[in-house]
Each structure stands twice: as structure tokens, then as C-alpha cells.
Amino acid sequence: MAYDYDIIVAGGGIAGSLAAAAAAKKGAKVLMLDRNDRINVGKKTNWGWVCGDAVAKVHIDFIKEHLGMALDYPELDLKVDGVYVLSPDMKNKMLFEGAGFSLDRPKIERKFAQFAIKAGVDYKPEHEVEGPILEGETLTGVWGKDQDKKDFKYTGKIIIDALGMASTLRRKLPINEYVERDVSIDDIESTGRYIYTVDELSEDERYYDKKNALIHLNQQLAPGGYGWVFPKTQNRVNIGIGVERKSLDIRNTRLSKKDSLHKLIDEYVAWNPVIKPKEVDNTDNNGKGYWSVAVRRQQDSLVWNNYMGAGDSMAMPNPISAGGIGPAMTSGILAGEVAGDAIKENKVTMDYLWKYNVRYNDAYGSKTAGLEVFRIYLQSLDNELINYGMANFLTKEEAVQISYGLIPEMTMSGTLMKIMKGVQNINAFNNLRYCVSTMKRLNGLYANYPKDTKGFKAFKAAVSAEIKDAKARFPPMPIRA
């Protein structure tokens, strides 16, 4: 058949713009569709670009290496030295991730879109993709409504889905063994945040650190998730929380409360003695918002027949931190490069597109199943056990290893046994050892990610079995019965 485009990218956010640019730089004829107008390209919701806006430096370097694109202020709003996690009692603080940036999200989205346009991408704003065009079991295009609410249809040899977690493409694919159409609610966190201009800040780095991003673990304040305080320039902060539905329900029942996400965010802001909000910084109508984030491993396969997915549409945010910007950058570029090569070589089948699965696994994805299990383990601990565990179970070096998806040795030493107080702590430590051994097995599976479609079914079954066992062993328990 005659196609309108070589490649259609659905969604103009970070993953979509970078995928479109990378494919166009390979010489492909690329269409990028985004439901927003030009000034609001990549906007998630009427509330704005709801996100913590933090990204590690390695992902910014990845963009420069692959696309030759330099980023600086104002899109890189503030450089931070690292991300630190604090225990509920605020007595223990561990490095979670190294140097990075707090972004000006609307500005960086616009920069990426302009970069794609300059690379030759045909960009159509105010075009909302509502579903796939299918020829049997093959994806051949997309349909939807334009700015005048008129129907459109465009065909392409490859479709890249960058529509986000609620993607209308992924959810309307035929049932298949490669790409899951839905994400379990147990693997989703509800998040919300403010961007505040604040009065002069006190010097207490447990609550605010002008050089580092802070994450607060606290099962009463943010059940099943965490709170964050990320610094920005001009006396501003990005402050918010993420919660998991089951954990919130258990917490409310045990405390005889009916707190909502909205109420918990305001309580978290009030709990922080350093943050004294002056006003919401509503630049670009982006000062306050709520959204949902997948916190599991990425989809076991990112490709199907002429279909590729990138960013949140493939459940790519880090399972522990819910950070999705870095994976979106990496996946968008790799999807665009592989798609562009497929067009050059006139090989657009799933067998060729499988290269994207392998490349993303090598670049980032191989650690995420292990991190998913660690997230499940953390959600099974109450504040007392988190406090004790951060003080006694892991050294700071071991905690850093786990945060990067590496596996420390976990031995039950005699010294550790002596400092244990109570069976709850011993059980929690034994569960941590089980968790780490599961992470090790999963890392082994991903180290041997199938190089083609032939070994995929067995790989997926093995991964699913490990995750199922972890969920059965570690049910959410934010408040102990």
C-alpha cells in the first residue's frame, strides 16, 4: 500500500519529540501528532506537565551523544548534586542517585519539539490520536480528531506510541502476547505536586537542600510512595507526593481516616517546617496538578507488528522513584534510531524492530524488574521497620548499589543478629535477603534478554512468576495491625 509517512509518532512530549527527531535525522519522512497547541506541546493534562521535573545528568549526556543537542539554562533550571532518601524519623539519609538537573518542563518540551521540526519532522499540533488503523494483525496508521474536531487518518510504515500511560493506541491494540494493553492498578501511583515560590528558607537539609533533591519515606504521610522536595531557581520548590491505592486504603482504615491524595499533599506541605509557601508559581499554568504514574518494570516487549512504544506508554518510570523523564529520553531516541534504520533497510517487521527491545534493555531496562521487587518490598514495611532497616540493614554503599539496580551481598552476620530487636526486625531482614535474591535472579534473566522473538515467551513467563511471588510474599502494610 502507499503510505502517507514512513513513521508516525503519536505524542509530542519528551519521548515523542526525541523519537521523531532521531528518526528524521536518519532520513525518514516523519509525522508527529500532539493533542496540545504549539505553546503547550507535550502537556499531560489541563493541570500542566505534572512531574517532579528531576532527571539524572547521564540522560542529558545521552541526548548530546546521540543527537548532538546541547541543553542549558533555562530548560535545565537548576543543577543538583544528587538525590537523597530520608527515613521517616529523619535520622538516616542515603544517596539514591547522582548529579542531575531540575528542569523547566514546559521550556524543555518546546525545545525538543523545535529540534524535531528543524530535523525535518512534519509536526501537527491539536491533533488528538484516538486509535490505531489495523490491517489484520498489522498496525498501519492512526486516526483521531483535529483542532476543528474533524476526523483525520494518517498511514505509516511504523507507528511510535508516545501517548503516555493512558495511551489510546496501546489500549486498543489487538490482544497479543507481546504488548500488554493495560497496567494493573496495583502498579500505579497517584501523584500530585505544587511549584511554590517560597519565603526565605531555613538551613535544615533534612527538609530542604538547595543543592540536592530530597525524598521522604513516610508511610503515614505518603502510604506506598514518598514525598519529595526538589529545589528550583528563584526561591522556588517542586514539592509533592505519590501514594499507592491499596496502601492508602489500609492506612486510612487503620487510622480511622478518609484522607485523599489532595488532602495528603497539603498535609505534607504543612508538615515541612522549612517550606513556607508564598504563592503557587503558575507560569505556563503549571503550578499545581495531579497525575498517575506506573511504577513497574517497562513492558516485557516494547514492540509489536509495526508498533513501537516509548516513555510512559510502556510503563518506563523508575519503579522506586517514579522518575520517568530519563527513561523517556533514552527510549525516545533509541526508538527513533531503530525505526529510522528499519525504513532505510526496508525491514519494518517485528523481527527487525526487536533491536529496540535489546538496545533499551542494555541502556536502562535491565535493572527495572529488580527495582520493581524492591519497591514491592518497601511497600510492605511500616515506618518503624523502615527506620530500623535504614539504620541497620544496609550500609550506605549497599543502598546506593540497590538504587542503581545492583545486588549487594546480604549475609546474616553474628554482629547483625546481636543488634536485632524483636522478631519483626529479623523477619524484615530475612525478607530483604529474599528480595535481594529475587532481584539477582531477575537481573540474570534480563542479562540474557532474548535477542529475537523466539525466546520471548519463556522469558516473559519466568519474569512474571518472580514478580507474582514477590507480590504474594510482600503485601502492602503501611500501618502495622
N, C-alpha and C positions, 0 to 999 in steps of 0.2 A: 504494500500500500504506500501511497505518497503521504509523508508526514509533514506537519507544519513546522516542526522543530526537531533537532537531534535530541535535545534534552530539555525537559520541563522541570523546573524547580518550584515546588509548591511551598510558599512561605518565604518571607523576606527578612527573617530575623538573622541572628548570628550564623547559625548553621546554614541557612538557605543562601544568604548573600555570599558567604565564603565558598560554598559548593558551586554556585553559579559562576563566580569569578574564576575558580580553579578550572572548571570545565571550559569556559570561554578562552582562557589562556592556552588551552590545548587545541584551540581551533574549532571547537564545536559551536553550532548555532543553538543558543540557549535562550529560553524564555523563563523569567522569574515572575511569579504571581504573588501578590501580597494583598491582604484584605484592607490594609490601612492606607491612608493617603501618604504622600511623599514625606511630609514632615514627621509623621508618626510611624515610619517604616519599622516593622518588627514588633510593634506594640502588642502585648499579650491580651490585654483586657481594657475595658473602659477606665480602670484604675491606673493603667500605665504599664511600665516594664517591671512588674513586681518581682523583686530579686534582692539578694544580699549584695549583688554587684561586685563580688570579690573574685579574683582569678589569679592563679599562680603565674609567676614570671615565665615558667617553661612553656606555657601555652602561647604567650605573646611572642616568645622566641620562635616557636613553631610556625607562626604566621610569617614572620620575617624570612625564615629559612625556605619556606615553600612558595610564598607568593611575592617575596621581596617588598613587602609592605611594612613601612615604619610607622609605629604608633607612639604618641607622646601626649603631653597635656594639650588640650583639656579632656580628650577622650579617656586618657589614663589620669584620672583625677588625683590620686594620691598613691605614692609608693609605700608599701608596708613591709616590714622586715619578716613577718611571719604570722601564723595563726596559732593562737594558744587556746587550749581547752582547760577550763577550771572545774574543780569538783564542787558539788552542792554546798559544802561547808566553806568553800573559797580558800582552803588550806593547801591545796595541791594544784599546780599549774604545769601543763605539759605541752610541748611544741607539737602541733598537729601537721603543719605544712610550712614550707619555707617562704622565701620572699615572693611578693606578688603585688597586685595593684587593686585599689578600689576604683571602680570605673564610673564614668558618667555615661550611663547606659544609653540614653537617647542619642547622645553625640557619637558614640562608637557605632551604634546601629546605622546612623546616617552615613558615617564614613565608609563602612563596609558596603552599603548599597551603592554609593557613588563610585567606589573602587570597581564593583561589578559592572556598572554601566560603562565606565571607561575601558573595561576589558572587552566590551562588545556585547554585553548582555541586553536583551530586549526586556525591559522592566515595565510591568503593568501594575500600577497601584490600584487600590479599590476594586480588586478582583478577588472575590471570596470563593475558594475551591470548596465544592460541596461533595464531590465524589469522584471515583475513577471511571474511566471508559475501559471496558474489557472486551476482548475478543477471545471468547472461551476462557482459558486459563492464563491469558497474557494481558498485561496492562499496556494499553496503547494511548492513553491520554487522560485528560481531566475535564470536568465540567463544573459550572457554577454560575454565579451572578456577578455582573459588573457594577460599576458605580451608579448606573441607571436602573439597576435591578433587572437588567435584561440577561437572558441566558447566553452563556458562552461555552464553546467546546474547542479545545486545542489538542492536537495529537502530537506524540513524541515517541522516539525510539526507546528512550529511557526516562523514567519519572523518578525524581528525587523528592521524597516526602520530608519536609522540614516544617510541618504544621504544628508541632508541639504535642504535648501529652494527649490531648483530646483529638488527635488527628482524624479528620473525616475521610482521609484516604485509607489509613491503616485499618480503621474500624469497619470499612466497607469492602475490604478485600475478601475474596472467597476464602472459606476455611481451608487452611493448608498447614502442613507440618513444620513450616519454616518460621513464619512471622505470626506472632500471637496478635489477635485483633484487640484484646482488652488487657488492662492491667488490674490485678486484684486490688481491692480497696485496702487490704492489709499491707500492701506495698506502696501506699500513698501517704504522704504527709500534707496536711493543710498548713499553709504558711501565711503570714501577714507581716507587714513592716511599715514603719514610718521613716521618712527622711526629715529629720528635725534640724533647724537652726537652734543652737543651744547657747545659754549664757556661759560665762567663763567656767571652765571645767576644773574640778579639783584634781590634785595629784594622787590618785589611787588607782593603780594599774590593774587591780582586780575587777574594776567596773568599767574603766575606760582607759585605753592606751593609745596615745596619738601616733605611735609607731607600729602598732600591731593590731590585728583583728582578734577579737575575743569571742569565744563560745562558752556559754554557761550550761553545764549539765545540771538539770534540776527537775526531778520527776513530779514535783508539785506545781512548779511554775510552767513547765513545758513538758507534759507527760508524753513519753515515747519519742521525744525530739530534743530540742535545745533552744536556748535563746542566744542572740548574737548582738554584739555591738561593734560595728565596723566604722572606723574613722573616715572622715572625708575632709576636704579643704574647707576653708572659710567658716570654721566653727560649726560644722555640720556632722551629723552621725546618721548612719543607716542602722536602725535598731528594730529587731523583730523576733518572732519565734516560729517554730514549726512543731506541730503536735500530730500524734497518730491516733486515729479514731478510737480503736479499742482501748488504748491506754487512757485516753481522756474519759471514756465512759467508766472505766474501772476507777480511776481517780475520783471522779465526781460521786460515784456510788459510795466509795469508802469514806469520803469526806462529807457526805450528805450535801453536795453542791450541784448546781446546774450551770456551771461556767461554760461559756462558749469561747471559741478561738478569739473573737473580738475582745471579750472581757479579759482573757488571759494576757493579751498583748498589752492592754492598758495597765494591768496589774504588774507586768514585767517592767514596764517603763517606770511606774511608781516605786517599784522595789529597788531600783538602781539609785543609790544616794548621790551619785555624781552627775547623772544626766538630768539637767533642769531644762526641759523643753521651753523654748521661747515661742516658736511658731513652726508649723509644717512648711518645709520648703517645697512649694508646689510648682516649681519650674517644670514646664512641659506636662503639667497635670499629672505629675509622677510622685507626689508627696506621700500618698497613703494607698495601700492596696492589699489584696488577698489573692492567693492562687494555690493550686495543688501541684505537688512535685512527686514524681516516682522515686523511691529510694530502694531500688533493687539492682541487680546486675542488668546490663543492657540486654536487649533481646538476644536470644541464643544465635539467631541469624539476622543480619541486617539487610538481607536481600531476598527477593523472590523473582518471579518471571518479569523482567524488565523494570523491576521496582527496587529502589534503594531507600533506606531511611537514615536520617542523621539528627543528632541532638535529642531533644526531649521526646520526639515522636518515637524514638527507640528506647526510651527509659534509661537514658545515659547519665543522669546526675549521679554524683558520688553517693553510694548508699549510706555513708555515715554523715557527711557534711551537707548532703543535698546540693552541693555545688555543681551546677550544670553548664556554666559558661565555658570552662576549659574543654570538657568533652564535646560541646557543640562546635567549638573552634576546630578541634582536631578532626572530628568526624566529618564536618562540612568540607574541609579541604581534601581529605582522603576520598570522600565520596565523589567530589568533583573531578579529582585527578583520575580515578579509576573509570568513571563514566566517560571522561574525555578520551582516554586511551581506548575504551571499548568502541567509541564512534570511529576513531582513527583506523582501527583494525577491522571495523565492521563485524564485531563479535559482541552482540548485546544480550546473549543468553545468560541465564543464572550461573552457568558453569564459569563464564568469564568474569562476571560481576563478583563471584566468590572471593576474588582477590581483595576486595574491600573488607570482607569479614576478617581475613587473615591480617591485613595491614592494620586495621583498627585494634584487633586483639593484641598485636605486637606493640602498638603505640600506647595504648591505655587500657583496653578492655580486659586484659588477662587477670587483673587484680580485683575486679569488681565483685565477682561471686564470693570470694573470700571476705571482702568487706561487707557484703550483704549479711553473711552469717554473723560477723562481729556486731553489726547493727542489731540483729535479732537478739543476740546475747545481751547487749546493753539494755534493750527494752525490757528484759526480764529482771532487772535489778532495781531495787528501790534506792532512795538517797543514801541510806545508811551503808548499804553494800557498795555503792559507787564510791563513797568517801573512803571506806576501808580498802577497797580494791585499788584505788588510785594511790593510796599511801603505801600499800604493802604488796600487791600482786605483781606489779610491773615496775621495772626501772624506767627512767625517762627514755633511755635508749631503746628499750623494748617497745614502749608506747609509740615512739616515732617509727620503728620498724613496722608495726601493725598498721599505722595510719597510711603508710606507703604500700600496704599490701604484702609486706614481707613477713616471714614467720620466725619469731624468736624461739629459742629452746625454753620449754616450760617444765622445769623439774620440781618435784615436791621435796625441797631440801629440808634437812632436820632443823635448820635455823628458822625457816619459814613456819614449820609446824609448831615451833615453840611460841611464836608470836601470834598464832591464830587464837581468836577469842570466840568460841562458840561454833556449833555445828553449821550455822548459816554461812559463816565465812569460809569454812572448809568446803562446804558444798559449792559455794560460789566459785572458789578457786578451782575445784575439780571440774566444774562446768566450763571455766575459762580454758583449762587444758583441753577439754573435749572440743571446745570452739576452735582453738588454735590448730588442733589436729585435723578438724574438718576443713579449715582454711588451707591447710597444707595439701590435703587431698584435692581440693578444688583448684588450687594453683597448679597442681600436677596435671589435672585434666586440661586446663587452659594452656599449659605449656605445650600440650600436644593437640591443640585445636585442629580439627580436620582441615586438611589442605584443599579438599574438594567436597562435593555433596555426599560422597559415598559413606563417609564415617559419621555423618551428622546425627543420624537417628540414635545411634548408640551413645554418642557424646551427650546429646540433649537428655536422654534418659538417665544417664549417670549423674549429671549436674542436678536435675530435678529431684532425684532421690536424696541427694545430700541436703538440699535446701528444705525438702519436706521433713526430713529427720530433725534438722535444726529447729524448725518451727514447732514440731511436736515436743521437743525437749525444753524449749525456752519460750513458754507463753508469756505475754506481756504481764508485768507485775509492778506497776509504778508505785503502788502503796501496798505494803505488806498486810495480809489479812490479820 
